Amino acid sequence: MKTIERIVEVIIFVLLLSMAGMVFANVVGRYLLGTSLTWAHELARYQFVWLTFLGAAIGLNHGAHVGMDLLTEHVGPRVRVVLTYVADATIFVFLYVWFRFGFRLIDVNIGYRGPGSGIPMTLVYAVGPVASVLAAVFLTRRVVARITSGSERASTE
């Protein structure tokens, strides 16, 4: 599982580095040379979308997303565990919906290309199913760890 996480982190790093490089080159070209790369802004936007959703999956893996503990602080440990499983089940439902409608979005955009870059929009919208599967894998690992350890602590690791 750490290998998958590491691969995703490397992809995020490469996306961020290339996005920053393209934007910088475009700014330098525009102000110093009087010309810019017509496709750079569009490609940077698509990279940012991928970076955001892959980062969301990694954030879920690390338990880094914002959570509300208003209710769980005022209940006993057994109810807290039940609420944790309810929250996980809700996340799984959301990931399923994201996965399913991500494919519908891909299907609707078959044949469309980015106007400046010519990149197929199906590649841009593929981030939904990819990131939802990654997030589901990471969440499954967290739930299994919680069940096998018998510990509530595994819920945020």
N, C-alpha and C positions, 0 to 999 in steps of 0.2 A: 504494500500500500504506500509506503514511503517513496517507492520508485515512481508511482503515478503522480504523487504530489510533487516530487522533484521535477519531473518532466513538465508538468503544468507550470511550475514556478519558472523554469527556464524559458518556456514559451512566452510567459508574461514579460519576463525580462527582455527577451528579443523584441517583442512587440513594442514595449515602452522605449527601448533604445532606438529602434528604427523609426518609430513615430517622432521622437524628439529630433532625430537627425534630419528627417524629411522636412519637418516644420522649420528647423533652423536653416537648412539649405534654401528653403523657399523664401524665408525672410531675407536672407543675405542676397539671394538672386533678385528679389523684388527691389530692394533698396540700393544695392551696389551696382547691379548689372542692368536694372530696368526691365527685367523679365522674370517670370516665375514658372514653376512647373504646374501645368494646368491640372494634373491628376493628384498632386501631393496632398492638397487639403482633403480631398475626398478619401483617399487611401488612409490618411491619418485618422479621419473620423471612423472608418470601418475598423481600423486597428484598435481605436479607443473602445468601441463597442465590444470587441472580443476581449480586450484587456479587462474591461469592467465585469463581464459575466464570468470569465475564468477566475478573476479575483474574488467574485462572490462565492464561487464553489470552494476556493481555498479558505475564505473567511468562515464558511460553514464548517469546514474541517477543523479549524482552530477554535471554533466557538467564539468568533470575534464579532458576530453580528449583535446589534443592539437587542437587548432582551428586557422584558418587564418583569420585575420580581416583586411588585407591589402585593400581589396575591400570595405568592409562594412564601414570602417571609412571615405571613400570618397564619400559616397552616402547619399541621404536624408533618413529620417526615414521610409517612405513608401517603398522605394526600399529595405532598410535593412530588413524590416519585410518580404517582398517577398523572399529575399535571404535566410532568416532564414527558411522559409517553404520549399524552394527548397532544402536546406541542409538536413532538416528533411526527406523529401521525398527520397532523395538519400540514407540516412541511412536506411530507411525502405526497399528500394530495396536491399541494401546490406544484411540486416538481412534476407530477404526472400531467397536470393540466398544461404546464409550461412545455413539457416534452411533446404532448399531443398537438397543441396549437402551434408549436414551433414547426412541426412538419407541415401543418396546414399553411403556414406562412411561406415556407419554402415552396410548396406546391403552387401557391398563387403567384409566386414571383419567378417561376421557371420561364426562361427566355428573356428576362429583363437584365440589363447590364447597367453598371454605373456610368453616368454620362461622361465623366472625365477620364476615368481609369479603364473602363470597359470590363471591369470585374463582374462576373456573374453574381447577381444579387442572392442567388441560392447559397453561395459561399458566405456571404455576410449574415444571412439569417440562419445558417446552420449552427450558429453559436447557441441558439436556444436548446435544441436537443442535446448538443455536446455538453454544455455546461449543466443542464439538468441531470444528465446521466452521471456526470462527475460528482455533482452534489449528492445525488442519491447514493452513490457508492460510498462517499465519505460519511454520510449520515447513517447508512446501514452499518458501517464499521463502528461508529460511535454507539449505536444502539446495541449491537452484539457485544461490544466491550462492556457496556453497562450491565447487560444481562448476565454475561459470564462471570464478571467480577462481583456481581451482587452489590455494587457500589453506586451511589448516586453521583459520586465524584467523576465517574467516567462520562457523565453527561456533558461535561464542558471540555473534555480533553480530546 
